[in-house]
Amino acid sequence: MYLSAVQRLTLVDYPGSVACIAFTPGCNLRCGFCYNSEFVLPEKIKKIRSTFLPEYAFFRFLESRRWCLDAVVVCGGEPTIHMDLPDFLARVRSLGFKTKLDTNGSNPEMLEYILSENLVDYVAMDVKFPLERYAELTGVKISPDQYARSISLLISSKIEYEFRTTVIQPWHDECVIQSIAQSIVGTKRYYIQNFLSWETLNPAFEWYPCTTEQMERFRLIASKYVPCEIR
């Protein structure tokens, strides 16, 4: 596996652990508000491919950080589109590090295999929109059943996990938040996080952060169904 980037240290991406982040290139969705377009769009990936880090170099780095790192977070793009992801996670765990996977939940088959093989300690899954309306926001038609299955897999698993939603004006309103919360009933953790106005994948759209008052209102609505916090 080649990595599109590595963040050598993070204190916030793996709760309670000192971690690094391994970014994988490519994604099967086209969310207009995505701010990692260089890891998503093929034409941008091609321009930075020469800077990709080969797996052996990443593990050499990891070996040198055993004294200060607890965990590795794997995100993208979308890591589950890579067939060698299980082997990568297994090797990380063999070195004694905990693993966390950030995923959009569109590939429940890969997620199920990773869970069954005990390759992750923590999974964070984005729940971007009401499941039946996903294509409106992500630009790609994937059966709502795929996302629903990933949600079910995590809720029924014995590992640590979370669901999270990036809230954006004008896309997210009270009805949208209620629908999302109802789709993840049974979870122990749900976070809503505000959109950051960075350079986005599709600049043709106008995207806006929500106000503090809106975020609190959304939290209260979601909390009727699941434990919810603002991140």
C-alpha positions, 0 to 999 in steps of 0.5 A, a space after each residue: 500500500 502507498 500512502 498519500 500522506 502521514 501526519 506524524 502526531 495527533 492527540 485528538 483523532 484517537 480518543 485517549 491515545 497518542 497517534 499518527 495518521 496514515 492517509 490513503 489515496 482515492 475515494 468512491 464518493 464525491 462530496 462537494 464539501 470535502 477539503 481533501 480533494 487532493 486525496 480524492 480526485 484522480 487528476 489531483 492524485 496523479 499530480 502528487 503521486 511521486 510524493 506518496 510514501 511506500 509502505 516500507 517507509 511508513 513502517 520504518 517510521 513507525 518502528 522509530 516511534 514505538 516509544 511515543 505513539 500508541 496508535 495508528 489512524 487510517 483515513 483517506 480518501 476512503 481506506 476501504 477501497 484498498 484491498 490490501 487494507 487488512 494486511 496493512 492493519 494486521 502489520 500495524 497491530 503486529 507491532 503493538 499499536 492500536 488501530 483506528 479506521 475512519 470510513 464513509 461506511 459504503 463498503 460493509 463487506 470490507 468492514 465486516 471482514 476487518 471486524 471479524 479478523 479483529 484488525 481494528 480497535 476503533 472505527 469512526 464512521 461518517 453518517 453524512 445525510 439521511 440514508 435514502 438521500 445520500 446521493 444528493 450530498 455525496 454525488 454517488 449512488 450507493 444503495 442505502 442498505 450498504 450504509 445501513 449494514 455498516 451501521 448495524 455492524 458497528 452497533 453490534 460489534 464489541 469494539 469502540 466506535 463512533 458515528 459523526 456528521 459534518 453539518 453544513 448550511 444549507 444542507 442540514 436542518 432539524 429534519 435531517 439531523 432527526 433522520 440521521 439520529 433515528 438511523 443510528 439508534 442504539 449507538 453509544 456515541 454520536 458527534 456533530 461537527 461544524 463545517 470548516 470553510 476551507 478550499 472544497 472539492 466542488 467550489 461551485 457550491 456555496 457551503 456555510 458553517 452553522 451558527 452556535 445556536 444551530 449546533 446546539 439545537 441539532 444536538 438537542 434534537 439528536 439527543 432525543 434518540 442517541 447520546 450526542 455531543 458537539 465536537 
